[in-house]
Amino acid sequence: MRGLQVTQKGTATSAADQSATARTALELQLQKNILLVASNNLGHPERAASFFQQSLLEDPATKPEPEPAKPTP
């Protein structure tokens, strides 16, 4: 019984290590992609909207509340 637990723990640890390695590689590639897009569009900040979801850059805490709907007669 204990041997099976140790084996499963080793398998889980190995899977976690592989996941961490894959995440690191993905993060590095995403950073390279962002830098490439930025370097290809120097001086044209408006082009960022074509590549990135701008709402991710905004702080939701500072967004003004929408105006309440006006009642229709």
MARKEGU-999989 format. One record per atom (N, C-alpha, C): residue in one letter; residue number from 1; atom name; x, y, z. Coordinates in steps of 0.1 Angstrom, whole numbers. Example, Ala and Ser with C-alpha at 12.3 -4.5 7.8 and 13.67 -1.06 7.14 Angstrom:
BEGIN
> A/1/N/132/-57/78
> A/1/CA/123/-45/78
> A/1/C/132/-33/78
> S/2/N/128/-22/71
> S/2/CA/137/-11/71
> S/2/C/129/0/79
//
This chain:
BEGIN
> M/1/N/8/-12/0
> M/1/CA/0/0/0
> M/1/C/9/13/0
> R/2/N/18/13/9
> R/2/CA/27/25/10
> R/2/C/35/27/-3
> G/3/N/40/16/-9
> G/3/CA/47/17/-21
> G/3/C/39/23/-32
> L/4/N/26/20/-33
> L/4/CA/17/26/-43
> L/4/C/16/41/-41
> Q/5/N/15/45/-28
> Q/5/CA/13/59/-25
> Q/5/C/26/67/-29
> V/6/N/37/61/-26
> V/6/CA/50/67/-30
> V/6/C/51/69/-45
> T/7/N/47/59/-52
> T/7/CA/47/59/-67
> T/7/C/38/70/-72
> Q/8/N/26/71/-66
> Q/8/CA/16/81/-71
> Q/8/C/21/95/-68
> K/9/N/28/96/-56
> K/9/CA/34/109/-52
> K/9/C/44/113/-62
> G/10/N/53/104/-66
> G/10/CA/63/107/-76
> G/10/C/57/110/-89
> T/11/N/47/104/-93
> T/11/CA/40/107/-106
> T/11/C/34/121/-106
> A/12/N/28/124/-95
> A/12/CA/22/138/-94
> A/12/C/33/148/-94
> T/13/N/44/146/-87
> T/13/CA/55/156/-86
> T/13/C/61/157/-100
> S/14/N/62/146/-108
> S/14/CA/68/147/-121
> S/14/C/58/155/-130
> A/15/N/45/153/-129
> A/15/CA/36/160/-137
> A/15/C/36/175/-134
> A/16/N/37/178/-121
> A/16/CA/38/192/-117
> A/16/C/51/199/-122
> D/17/N/62/192/-122
> D/17/CA/75/197/-128
> D/17/C/73/199/-143
> Q/18/N/67/190/-150
> Q/18/CA/65/192/-164
> Q/18/C/56/204/-167
> S/19/N/46/206/-159
> S/19/CA/36/217/-161
> S/19/C/44/230/-158
> A/20/N/52/231/-148
> A/20/CA/59/243/-145
> A/20/C/69/246/-156
> T/21/N/76/236/-162
> T/21/CA/85/238/-173
> T/21/C/78/243/-185
> A/22/N/66/237/-188
> A/22/CA/58/242/-200
> A/22/C/53/256/-198
> R/23/N/49/259/-185
> R/23/CA/44/273/-183
> R/23/C/56/283/-185
> T/24/N/67/280/-180
> T/24/CA/79/289/-181
> T/24/C/82/291/-196
> A/25/N/82/281/-204
> A/25/CA/84/282/-218
> A/25/C/73/290/-225
> L/26/N/61/288/-221
> L/26/CA/50/296/-227
> L/26/C/51/311/-223
> E/27/N/54/314/-210
> E/27/CA/56/328/-206
> E/27/C/67/334/-214
> L/28/N/78/327/-216
> L/28/CA/89/333/-224
> L/28/C/85/336/-238
> Q/29/N/78/327/-244
> Q/29/CA/74/329/-258
> Q/29/C/64/340/-259
> L/30/N/55/341/-250
> L/30/CA/45/353/-250
> L/30/C/53/366/-248
> Q/31/N/63/367/-240
> Q/31/CA/70/379/-238
> Q/31/C/78/382/-251
> K/32/N/83/372/-258
> K/32/CA/90/375/-271
> K/32/C/80/380/-281
> N/33/N/68/374/-281
> N/33/CA/58/378/-291
> N/33/C/54/393/-288
> I/34/N/52/396/-276
> I/34/CA/48/410/-272
> I/34/C/59/420/-277
> L/35/N/71/416/-274
> L/35/CA/82/425/-278
> L/35/C/83/427/-293
> L/36/N/81/416/-300
> L/36/CA/82/417/-315
> L/36/C/71/426/-320
> V/37/N/59/424/-315
> V/37/CA/47/432/-320
> V/37/C/50/447/-316
> A/38/N/55/450/-304
> A/38/CA/59/463/-300
> A/38/C/70/469/-309
> S/39/N/80/462/-312
> S/39/CA/91/467/-320
> S/39/C/87/469/-334
> N/40/N/77/462/-339
> N/40/CA/73/464/-353
> N/40/C/63/475/-354
> N/41/N/58/481/-343
> N/41/CA/49/492/-343
> N/41/C/53/504/-335
> L/42/N/66/506/-334
> L/42/CA/71/517/-327
> L/42/C/65/530/-332
> G/43/N/60/539/-324
> G/43/CA/55/552/-328
> G/43/C/40/551/-333
> H/44/N/34/540/-331
> H/44/CA/20/538/-335
> H/44/C/12/531/-324
> P/45/N/11/537/-313
> P/45/CA/4/530/-302
> P/45/C/-10/526/-305
> E/46/N/-17/533/-314
> E/46/CA/-31/530/-318
> E/46/C/-32/516/-324
> R/47/N/-21/510/-329
> R/47/CA/-21/497/-335
> R/47/C/-22/486/-324
> A/48/N/-20/489/-312
> A/48/CA/-20/479/-301
> A/48/C/-34/473/-300
> A/49/N/-44/481/-303
> A/49/CA/-58/476/-303
> A/49/C/-60/464/-313
> S/50/N/-52/464/-323
> S/50/CA/-54/453/-333
> S/50/C/-48/440/-328
> F/51/N/-39/441/-318
> F/51/CA/-33/429/-313
> F/51/C/-37/424/-299
> F/52/N/-41/434/-291
> F/52/CA/-44/431/-277
> F/52/C/-57/436/-272
> Q/53/N/-63/428/-263
> Q/53/CA/-76/432/-258
> Q/53/C/-73/444/-248
> Q/54/N/-77/456/-251
> Q/54/CA/-74/467/-243
> Q/54/C/-80/467/-229
> S/55/N/-92/461/-228
> S/55/CA/-98/461/-215
> S/55/C/-90/454/-204
> L/56/N/-80/446/-208
> L/56/CA/-71/439/-198
> L/56/C/-62/449/-192
> L/57/N/-59/461/-199
> L/57/CA/-50/471/-194
> L/57/C/-57/481/-185
> E/58/N/-70/481/-184
> E/58/CA/-77/490/-176
> E/58/C/-80/485/-162
> D/59/N/-79/494/-152
> D/59/CA/-82/490/-138
> D/59/C/-97/490/-136
> P/60/N/-104/479/-134
> P/60/CA/-118/479/-132
> P/60/C/-123/487/-120
> A/61/N/-114/490/-111
> A/61/CA/-118/498/-99
> A/61/C/-120/512/-103
> T/62/N/-114/517/-113
> T/62/CA/-114/531/-117
> T/62/C/-124/534/-128
> K/63/N/-131/524/-133
> K/63/CA/-141/527/-143
> K/63/C/-153/534/-137
> P/64/N/-158/544/-145
> P/64/CA/-170/551/-140
> P/64/C/-182/542/-141
> E/65/N/-191/544/-131
> E/65/CA/-203/536/-132
> E/65/C/-212/540/-143
> P/66/N/-219/531/-150
> P/66/CA/-227/535/-161
> P/66/C/-239/544/-156
> E/67/N/-244/553/-164
> E/67/CA/-255/561/-160
> E/67/C/-267/552/-159
> P/68/N/-276/555/-149
> P/68/CA/-288/547/-148
> P/68/C/-297/550/-160
> A/69/N/-305/540/-164
> A/69/CA/-314/541/-176
> A/69/C/-325/551/-172
> K/70/N/-328/559/-182
> K/70/CA/-338/569/-180
> K/70/C/-352/562/-183
> P/71/N/-361/565/-174
> P/71/CA/-374/558/-176
> P/71/C/-381/564/-189
> T/72/N/-387/555/-196
> T/72/CA/-395/560/-208
> T/72/C/-409/562/-204
> P/73/N/-415/573/-209
> P/73/CA/-429/575/-205
> P/73/C/-439/566/-212
//
